[in-house]
Amino acid sequence: MVASPRVEDRVRDLHRRAVAATNNGQPVVGGRLIRSAARLLGLPAARPPDGWPAWPDLATRVLGTYAAVETALGNSTRGLALLDEADALVSDAGRGILRQQRGLVLILIGRMDEALTCFDEAIPLLRQAGEHVVLARTLLNRAMLHQYAGRVRLALADLDQCEQVGAAHPGEDGLARIFAKAAHGRGQARVLTGDIPGALRDFDAASGFYADQSVGMLPVLAVDKARALLAAGLPHEAAAELDAALEQFPRLRMNQEHAEAELTRALAALAGGDPVAARSWAGRAERRFRRRGNETWAAVAQLTVLRADFAAGRRIARVSGEATALADRLTALGLRNDAEIAGLLAARARIALGDLDGARAGIAPRDRRTAPLENRLVRRLALAELGAATGHRRVTFANARAGLAQLQRHRSRFGSVDLQTGTTSLGKALADAGLSAALAQRSPGVVFRWLERSRAQAFRFRPVRPPSHPETADAVAELRFLSMQIRAGELAGKPDAQAVKRCAALEREIRAKGWQAEGVDADHAEAKLREIGDELAATGSAMVCFLADRGALCAQVIAHHRVALVELGPAAAVAEPVARLHSDLDALCGRQLPPQLDRVIRRSVRTQVTALDAILLAPLASRLGDLDVVVVPTGALSAIPWGLLPTLHGRPVTVTPSSSAWFDAGRRSGRATGAPLLVAGSDLNHAEAEVARLAPLYPDAEVLTGPDATVAATLKAFDGCRLAHFAAHGHHEQENVLFSRLNLADGPLMAYDVQQLATAPEQVVLSSCDVGQAVVRAGDEVLGFTAALLYGGSRTVVSSVARVDDRTAGGVMLAFHKALSVGTPPARALADAAQAEPLMPFVCFGRS
């Protein structure tokens, strides 16, 4: 090879572009470029007859990058051989670069301890040589190793150093990308500390740079965002992120990252209650890791396979043995957190097999202060299960309570109700263990306390407004416009598929920004049984708290200062009549059916409500007497129009998420004092007439109809009003409840908008279809338009859990408001008004 400046410049340019492409998540492009550079240098080769290649430092860099690219593409043997070639060439000045390249290759094949040694050796050499960009990159990679091993403090220290290097040398090429990767790495570290809002903000900052200059890194970032969402208890949202990323990895040939994405997808399936899919994804990832020679990551994938088997109740004895051996192996690999999970899995399997002494020996005597939340919760769960297996309920109670307290502190970091409600799923098994032990003890006070610990915990936190971003404001404005466009297309029989797709993307964007809100400490304490009993007696009411335990449905009835626990039968028995009832009510709504069909559907409605009444209320009738009733539902019972059931027909009924939420609502009434608000939405034939009939009852009301009923005008009058009534088309979004909505003149008023109110309205009446419905997450956490108002602080919300016929709803609403305007409590006013239209599915939520 002829050593000429022109060749040197060409090689340096190819090398620079290869590094940039590889760092941008495009190893195929990087490989093509670095091979061209190597050919120009006559590399790789043994010692040539005429001596070493010209420019040995440049040759060292090229071989190091060549090795990293080959390893990233799955050719680890070739990569290590290239590094050996480079070792024969390297000068003292280039030794730091070569050590960091060897460390990177060792990471890709899972030899983490050796990689850490290489980075530790490289960093002082790179400082001495003035290789600032490579130094910053090495600090990034060492931070990643510390994260894998659970050494978060050391990881953050390396990221701080990385940013200091960038700040001290702002003009050097490549440091902007490293700043973005430092933000990405800081987000990864925050996930380990439980700071999910902070992590999502860091990922957002990194994504802006990646989108402009490193698009190949976006799927890698999506995998880390999915891990954050899993840590927040949102497995379905994590799966959506991963599914989009998994489509891109084959094209990018990022085999290591592809396997990590498959493994994270397995964890999402496991958290989502699908152990069969989890096993499939984890097995796929394990095979991909092994093909790459990465035994470290393959061991983590093997652990996930075992976790899936345990969750499915399969091969428990084998899980016990293999998890024990795997814990030792993961410890030897330096993966302390994963090793601890494996050990706890083995202990739980032994409990299931009856080997209680073996299980006890496998559980650490105390929490590790630096352990991730998942590890601490699983340890508490294992101890709670051990207490139940040995008949020591106090042990079960103590550990379940301690784990849920840890989860509550974790939840307090979230300002988003979406994350607060999702996080409950992380403690579901602990709550179930405590509640099962309480039911076995059959102490009314203990059962009550565990009911309060295991449901609707998000209501204990003060509401937090979503963070204000110009991008979010633009996205919300576009979403409103497109929603109107979609509605117009539907009415004209010309659906706009592109607009629907764009709306879904905007909803995801707005929702993700909301996840970044910081939380506040719990504001509302759990109510005590004595307090609830006194309050019920003062209001002439009884409370029925429904609960399910191991497939059995029970009800705890609190009335006349007495508490009774009544077994009702299998929980599965209510699902079909609830679904049939909704289908029948929707079929009757607003339609002129043939008489025979109308009679058949009405007969079916009577059949379903009679069946539900027989299961849920008839066994409680003697205890309820003629008292008003407060219902605390569970699961599918949240969708029941309770006033239609014979035992409750004509009786005041209030539905509340929990006893504590009901008690607290009574303590905060009277905060909203603004004038009443009456709003007629768009495209609803009888809306303006309904509002016109109500206006004389409230002379000081602000009335918004026609083009005046805009979102902005409505929100201004809605904030802090003592009463609001909406006659509008409503829609419950099952898949994205934050965007459940009421249609107004210039677009939808969404559940998202309700979160922006400074002071929640005291009472809200939604004369609309199905906006009383809710998505019920683990722990009976509810989300929807009605729930958003209750979270915000509204005392009472009257809304429908099914479709409403606006022709007949107006009469019910007029009778309701006539009673309400003279001081009748909302639940009583609704019960009396609905007598004339017995199939009206309105429910009084909150506190009457």
Salt bridges, closest charged atoms under 4 A:
GLU8 OE2 - ARG12 NH2 2.85
ASP13 OD2 - ARG10 NH1 3.98
ASP13 OD1 - ARG16 NH2 2.68
ASP13 OD2 - ARG17 NH1 3.32
GLU70 OE2 - ARG35 NH2 3.12
ASP84 OD1 - ARG102 NH2 3.22
ASP87 OD2 - ARG102 NH2 2.85
ASP92 OD1 - ARG95 NH2 3.69
GLU114 OE2 - ARG111 NE 2.94
ASP120 OD1 - ARG142 NH1 2.88
GLU121 OE1 - ARG99 NH2 2.83
GLU131 OE2 - ARG61 NH2 2.22
ASP158 OD2 - ARG142 NE 2.81
ASP158 OD2 - HIS146 NE2 3.76
ASP160 OD1 - ARG186 NH2 2.76
GLU163 OE1 - ARG186 NH2 3.28
GLU172 OE2 - HIS132 ND1 2.62
GLU172 OE2 - HIS169 ND1 3.88
ASP195 OD2 - ARG190 NH1 3.11
ASP202 OD2 - ARG190 NE 2.53
ASP204 OD2 - LYS513 NZ 2.45
ASP224 OD2 - HIS184 NE2 2.60
ASP224 OD1 - ARG227 NH1 2.72
GLU237 OE2 - ARG511 NH2 2.53
GLU237 OE2 - ARG777 NH2 3.73
GLU241 OE2 - LYS225 NZ 3.38
ASP243 OD1 - ARG265 NE 2.80
GLU260 OE1 - ARG227 NH2 3.23
GLU262 OE2 - HIS258 NE2 3.55
GLU262 OE1 - ARG288 NE 3.04
GLU286 OE2 - ARG290 NH2 2.79
GLU295 OE1 - ARG290 NH1 2.40
GLU295 OE1 - ARG329 NH2 3.33
ASP309 OD1 - ARG279 NE 2.63
ASP309 OD1 - ARG314 NH1 2.60
ASP309 OD2 - ARG315 NH2 2.56
GLU322 OE2 - ARG318 NE 2.58
GLU340 OE1 - ARG368 NH2 3.13
ASP355 OD2 - ARG350 NE 3.83
ASP357 OD1 - ARG360 NH1 3.00
ASP367 OD1 - ARG379 NH1 2.92
ASP367 OD2 - ARG380 NE 3.83
GLU374 OE2 - ARG307 NH2 2.65
GLU385 OE2 - ARG348 NH2 2.83
ASP418 OD2 - ARG511 NE 2.44
ASP418 OD1 - ARG777 NH2 2.84
ASP432 OD2 - LYS428 NZ 2.76
GLU478 OE2 - ARG502 NE 2.88
GLU518 OE2 - ARG201 NH2 2.57
ASP523 OD1 - ARG462 NH1 3.49
ASP523 OD2 - HIS524 ND1 3.51
GLU526 OE2 - ARG460 NH1 3.65
ASP534 OD2 - ARG530 NH1 4.00
ASP534 OD1 - HIS561 NE2 3.75
GLU535 OE1 - ARG667 NH2 3.36
GLU535 OE2 - ARG847 NH2 2.76
GLU567 OE2 - ARG442 NH1 3.67
GLU576 OE2 - ARG580 NE 2.91
ASP598 OD2 - ARG602 NE 2.82
ASP664 OD1 - HIS524 ND1 3.23
ASP664 OD2 - ARG668 NH1 2.39
ASP683 OD2 - ARG487 NE 3.99
GLU690 OE2 - HIS725 NE2 2.72
ASP700 OD2 - ARG722 NH2 2.85
GLU733 OE2 - HIS731 NE2 3.98
GLU733 OE2 - ARG741 NH1 2.71
ASP753 OD1 - ARG480 NH2 2.79
ASP780 OD2 - ARG455 NH2 3.91
ASP805 OD2 - ARG807 NH2 2.97
ASP832 OD1 - ARG828 NH1 3.15
